[in-house]
Amino acid sequence: MGTWCMPENKKDREMVDEILSQPLPCGNDGRTAMDAIANLIGDDQLCDDIIKQAARNPRYTANFLIREKLREWHMMDGRGKWIDGEWDGNIWRYDDDDDD
């Protein structure tokens, strides 16, 4: 059980943004949503949550569940904006500069 992939760089984050820019239905067994994020976000708990919601309503959109997982990982803030940083293979390293 665990996490096997995360959006590790800017290109990955842009791909996640593109996926989440439209409603992403779970599908009958959760496969629609899980296939859409494959190779970008892989996490057992997220997959379980998507499958559980799909069983209740296949048209349920997985966008909220995906954003919640990214918030849990401290990669996204509460407004759905990315927190600057990079994955170093072990932990998420945050940018230190305050140039905002």
N, C-alpha and C positions, 0 to 999 in steps of 0.2 A: 504494500500500500504506500502511496506517496505521490510525489510530483516527478514527472519525467521530462517536461519541457516548459519553458517560459519564454515570453517575448524578450529576447536578450539584447536587442539593439534597435536603433531607430527604424530600420527597414521593417523589422518584425512588428514594432508598435504601429507603424503606418498601415501594415496589413491588418492588424487587429482593428484599428480605427475604421478601415474600409468595411470590414465584416460587420462591425457594430453600428455602422451608419444607417443600416436598414434593419427592420425587425427580423430576427433570426429564430424561426419556429424550431421547437425541439424535434418535431417529427414523431412518428408512431412509436419508436423505441429509443428516441434520443439521438439516433444516428445522424439526422440532418444537421443538428447543431454541433455534435462532436466531430463530424467529418469536416465541417467548415473551419473549425479551429485546430484541427490536427496539425502537428508540426509547429504550432505556435504556442498553444496552451494545453498541457497534459497534466491532469491531476485527478486522482481517484475520487476524492470527495466531490469535485466539480462534476465528474461524470455521473456519480451516484445521484447528485442533486438534479441533473438534467434528466436522467432516466426516470426519477421519481415524479418530476413535473410532467414529463411526456406521458406517463401512465395516467395521470389525472386529466391532462388536456394536451394532445399532440400539437395544438396550435399555440400553446404557451410559448412566448418568446424567451430565449435563453440569455438575452442581452443583460438583464439585471444580474443573473447568476454569475455571468462571466465578469462583469464589472466588480461584483462583490469579491470574487476570488482575487482580482488584481488589487483591490483595496486591502484585502487580507495580507497580501504579499508586500504591501506598502509601495506598490508600483504606480498606483493611481490614487488621486485624492477623492474626496467626497463629492466633487462636482463632475467626476469623470474625466479629469485632466491628468495627464501623465506627470509623474514626479521625476525630475531629471536624475539620471543615474545610469549605470551600466551593470550588467550581470558579469561577474568575474569567474563564473564557474562554480562558485561556492555560495556567495552571498551577493545581494544587491548593494552596490556601492553608490552612494549619493554624491552628486556634484556639490562641491563646497562653495563655489563662487556665488556671490549675491548680486549678479549683474542685472537682475530682473528689473 
